[in-house]
Amino acid sequence: MSVSKRAPKDFARRFADKRSARAASGWRRETFTLERGAARAKARDWFERYPKAAYMTEIEFWRELDDGRIEFTIRRLPSAD
């Protein structure tokens, strides 16, 4: 089946399946869209609050938007053992 012939409901179902699989993975994710300085401060805050060694915190994805803001997703484990 070609991409153009797929129904919107198929796309919605696939998207929902991926989302539920991500939720079941155990990672906590949060996405932010901030000015560059505020984005750095937010990331710094997360790494101080949830240290990489204990929570495996990392910037999972980031990009610079046309208006200069930074969109990024941080992920971490929900608790340290």
C-alpha positions as CSV (number, residue, x, y, z in Angstrom):
1,M,0.0,0.0,0.0
2,S,1.4,3.4,-0.9
3,V,1.8,6.2,1.6
4,S,-0.8,8.4,-0.2
5,K,-3.5,5.7,0.0
6,R,-3.3,5.1,3.7
7,A,-6.2,6.4,5.7
8,P,-5.8,9.0,8.4
9,K,-7.1,6.5,10.9
10,D,-4.2,4.2,10.1
11,F,-1.8,7.0,10.8
12,A,-3.5,7.8,14.1
13,R,-3.4,4.2,15.1
14,R,0.3,3.8,14.3
15,F,1.0,7.1,16.2
16,A,-1.0,5.9,19.2
17,D,0.8,2.5,19.2
18,K,4.2,4.2,19.2
19,R,3.2,6.6,21.9
20,S,2.0,3.7,24.2
21,A,5.2,1.8,23.5
22,R,7.2,4.9,24.6
23,A,5.2,5.2,27.8
24,A,5.8,1.6,28.6
25,S,9.5,1.9,28.2
26,G,9.9,3.4,31.7
27,W,11.6,6.7,30.6
28,R,10.2,10.0,31.6
29,R,10.3,12.6,28.8
30,E,9.6,16.3,28.7
31,T,9.8,18.6,25.7
32,F,10.5,22.3,26.0
33,T,10.6,25.2,23.5
34,L,12.6,28.0,24.9
35,E,15.0,30.9,24.0
36,R,18.6,29.7,23.8
37,G,19.7,31.0,27.2
38,A,16.5,29.7,29.0
39,A,17.0,26.3,27.2
40,R,20.6,26.1,28.6
41,A,19.4,27.0,32.1
42,K,16.5,24.4,31.9
43,A,18.9,21.6,30.8
44,R,21.4,22.6,33.5
45,D,18.6,22.5,36.1
46,W,17.5,19.0,35.0
47,F,21.1,17.6,35.1
48,E,21.5,19.1,38.6
49,R,18.2,17.8,39.8
50,Y,18.5,14.4,38.1
51,P,22.2,13.5,37.8
52,K,23.1,11.4,34.8
53,A,24.9,8.8,36.9
54,A,21.7,8.1,38.9
55,Y,18.9,8.8,36.4
56,M,20.6,8.3,33.1
57,T,19.4,11.8,32.2
58,E,20.1,12.9,28.6
59,I,19.0,15.3,25.9
60,E,17.3,12.9,23.6
61,F,16.5,15.4,20.8
62,W,17.1,19.0,20.0
63,R,16.7,21.5,17.1
64,E,16.9,25.2,16.5
65,L,13.6,26.6,15.2
66,D,13.4,29.3,12.5
67,D,12.7,32.0,15.2
68,G,15.9,31.1,17.1
69,R,14.3,29.2,19.9
70,I,15.5,25.8,20.8
71,E,13.1,22.8,21.0
72,F,14.5,19.8,23.0
73,T,13.4,16.7,24.7
74,I,15.0,15.5,27.9
75,R,14.6,11.9,29.1
76,R,15.4,10.3,32.4
77,L,14.6,7.2,34.5
78,P,11.8,7.8,37.0
79,S,13.9,7.0,40.1
80,A,17.4,6.2,41.1
81,D,18.1,2.8,42.7
